[in-house]
Amino acid sequence: MEVKLIKTIDGYELFTQGFLKGSTNHKLIDSLNIEEGSIRYKLSLKNCQAIERGYDLDELINGAFDNMGYHSTVTPHEEKQFKLGYRVAFREALEILGDKKFSSGQLLNAMDLVWQWMNGEDYGCKTLTEVQDKHIQSLQQTEWDVEVEMICPHPEDTYVCGIRYGCDEDGCNHPKQVPYLDADGCLILKKI
């Protein structure tokens, strides 16, 4: 099932055909499920951040440690120190790379916004700061097309499901798949 993940001020929300289907605000989801009776899902903040960034920092840290190949000679304290150092270094690298280069199209858009502001064209900005904020916001992605992981509605009955719908270890062909939830009861999302 393809849906749109949108970053908001309070976290992330999941929409399908314009309707709210999930949020990282678990209190909101619980209250809506009780009040309206329709099913809305909780989203994992970590999963949403991984989609936004394009990586999961914890997976990168664990992968780097695993690639070092000397687990048996490292104490738990040394492992913790390594992972902390990796996290700090990675964030430092991101900060250094934060001064990214912009395309000519983005620069032309910025100049166009300033030109409109200088000429008094009304497009919602009254000060130069508002023009800058509007342009910066236009450069930051706040929406992603994602896919909800789905599973067979009765995985314990693989024999019947396999005969009837052709489900096997490669995937489920059941016409009424259900969303797959993680251990915390949150939807599992994948970036498309």
Residue pairs with C-beta under 8 A, 6 or more apart in sequence:
1 16
1 147
1 148
1 150
1 179
2 16
2 145
2 146
2 147
2 192
3 14
3 15
3 16
3 21
3 145
3 146
3 147
3 148
4 14
4 15
4 16
4 143
4 144
4 145
4 146
5 12
5 13
5 14
5 48
5 51
5 143
5 144
5 145
5 146
5 189
6 12
6 13
6 14
6 15
6 142
6 143
7 48
7 52
7 142
7 143
10 24
10 25
11 23
11 24
11 25
11 43
11 45
11 48
12 23
12 24
12 43
12 45
12 48
12 52
13 20
13 22
13 23
13 24
13 43
14 20
14 21
14 22
14 23
14 41
14 43
14 146
14 187
14 189
15 21
20 32
20 40
21 40
21 41
22 29
22 40
22 41
22 42
22 43
22 187
23 29
23 40
23 42
23 43
24 42
24 43
24 44
24 45
24 48
26 42
29 40
29 41
29 42
32 38
32 40
33 39
33 40
41 179
41 181
41 186
41 187
42 184
42 185
42 186
42 187
43 186
43 187
43 189
44 182
44 184
44 186
44 187
44 188
46 56
46 58
47 182
47 186
47 187
47 188
47 189
48 189
49 56
50 56
50 59
51 144
51 146
51 189
51 190
51 191
52 141
52 144
54 191
57 87
57 90
60 86
60 90
61 83
61 86
61 87
61 90
62 83
64 86
65 79
65 82
65 83
65 86
68 82
71 79
74 82
102 110
102 139
106 139
109 135
109 138
110 135
113 125
113 131
113 134
113 135
114 128
114 131
116 123
117 125
117 128
117 131
124 130
124 134
125 131
125 134
144 191
144 192
145 191
145 192
146 189
146 190
146 191
146 192
147 189
147 190
147 191
147 192
148 179
148 180
148 187
148 188
148 189
149 179
149 180
149 187
149 188
149 189
149 190
150 172
150 177
150 178
150 179
150 180
151 172
151 177
151 178
151 179
151 180
152 158
152 161
152 167
152 172
152 174
152 177
152 178
153 174
153 176
153 177
153 178
154 160
154 161
155 161
158 167
161 167
161 172
161 174
162 168
165 172
165 173
165 174
165 175
166 173
167 173
167 174
179 187
179 188
180 187
180 188
181 187
181 188
182 188
